[in-house]
Amino acid sequence: RFLQDVFTTLVDLKWPHTLLIFTMSFLCSWLLFGMVWWLIAFAHGDLDHSTRLQRDPAEGAAGAPAAFVPCVTSIHSFTSAFLFSIEVQVTIGFGGRMVTEECPAAILVLIVQNIVGLVINAIMLGCIFMKTSQAHRRAETLIFSKHAVIALREGRLCFMLRVGDLRKSMIISATIRMQVVKKTASLEGEVVPLNQIDIQMENPVGGNSIFLVSPLIIYHVIDKNSPLYDISPMNLHHHEDLEIIVILEGVVETTGITTQARTSYLADEILWGQRFVPIVAEEDGRYSVDYSKFGNTVKVPTPSCTARQLEEDKSIM
């Protein structure tokens, strides 16, 4: 199945493997056609010293045999045939070796090798270009806070995280979504070990779209429709079967390539009763961002109960 889409497989390979295939594809094609040129010369007698001596009738006596015309000039061994193969495929042309009109088969091989060389160049150079411009390179400058937090916002428990972009170039049509992955069981007793549940994200511009001109705090309101409705501080430990995956997608402004950045938070990476510190400040009429405090949090008063208990008993507030 991987070989059915060879180009994608080559792009997904690691750089050492890609460079090895890149080098071997050219070497093998040069050796293959070098052998073909050597066989043509051997079959035509170009390598026979007795025929090579009959070069120019002007140099011999009158009535000497006609001059011998080889298929390819200046091919005396496999080494010279290999050099001619390189000259044909990369179109260097040093001028010492060339195809004559003596052998139609040699002309056909010349055409075939040029076509094969162009195909190899297109595939290999296209693969190198795709690897150097892969979207995940841009995603490395899209950063998420190391920890997520749960705290009160407008009287409701909210799951919050911070996302930012280190580059000045924008991510166009950026969207963010979140999933909770945990083990669940149906009413019929079917156990789903990795059940994926989409949860609604809230952000300053509404919906799933974000304008990532500065770091944003994305939050999810933990209500009765949330899979975190029964989560309390006692559940936020490494034994808890819970993982929250955050996916940020958008189009790179400079290249037009769609990129995706992902992160996840395990239960012990979620801090209860904390809030992110402000990092955007105004200086001399301009806004500045202090990324050194990007993941810093501060403790805030937060009830140590689930969102369900807080909704059922308002006196806890």
C-alpha positions, 0 to 999 in steps of 0.5 A: 500500500505504501508503494502504491503512492511512492512519491508520498512515501519518499516525502515521508522518509527521513532525510538520510534515507531520502538522500540515499535514494536520491544518490542511488537513483542517479548512480544506478541509472548512469551505470545501467545506461553505461552498460547499454552503451558499452554493449552497443559499442561491443556489438558494433565492434567499436572496442576491437583494436583492429577496426579502430586502426582503420580510421582515415583513408587519407592516412593509408595507401590508395585503395585502403579500406573505408574509414571505420565509423563507430556508434559513439566516438572515443569509447574504448572501455566501460569507463568511457561508456560510463562517462558518456552515460553521465554526459548524456543524462546531465547534458554536460557534453565535454565534446570528446564523445558523441553519437554518430548516425552509424547506429539507429539503436544508439540514437534510440538509447540516447532518446530513452536515457534523456527521457528517463533522466528527466523523469528521475530529475522531476521526481527527486527534485520534487521530493526534495522541494516538498520535504524542504517546504513541508507544513510541519516546519511552519507548525514548529513556530506555533506554540501552546502552553505547557500546561492547561488550567481549570479556573472560574471565568464569569462564574463558570468553571472553564478549561483554558490553554494559551496558543501563540505564533512566534512569526510575524507572518499570519496564519490565514483562516486559523481554526482550533478544535479540541477532543477528549480521548478517554476510555468509555463504556456504552449501556450495552457493555461495549468498551471503547478504549480510545473514545474521541469526543469533540468539545466546543471551544470558546475564544474571543472572536467566537466559534472555532476561528481565531485571529492569531495576531497575538497570543490568545487564551482559548477556553472551554466552558465546562457545562452539562454537555462537557465530558469534563462535567464530573472532573474534580481536582482529585481526578487530575493525576497521572493514573487518570485515563484522560487526554485532551488533544488540541488541533490548530489548523490554518493556511501559511500566508507566505506559501499558501500551504495548509499547516496543522499544529497539535498538542495534548494535555494529560490529566497531570498536565492540567492545573486546577485553580490557576490562571495564565498571567498577562503577557501583552503590554502597551509600550510607547503606543505599541503592543509588545508580547513577553514570550518568556512568561507564555506558560506562567500561571498564578493561583486564583480562588477556585472551588475544589469540586466538579462543575456538576456539584457547582451547578447543583449547589451555588452556595459553594461559590 
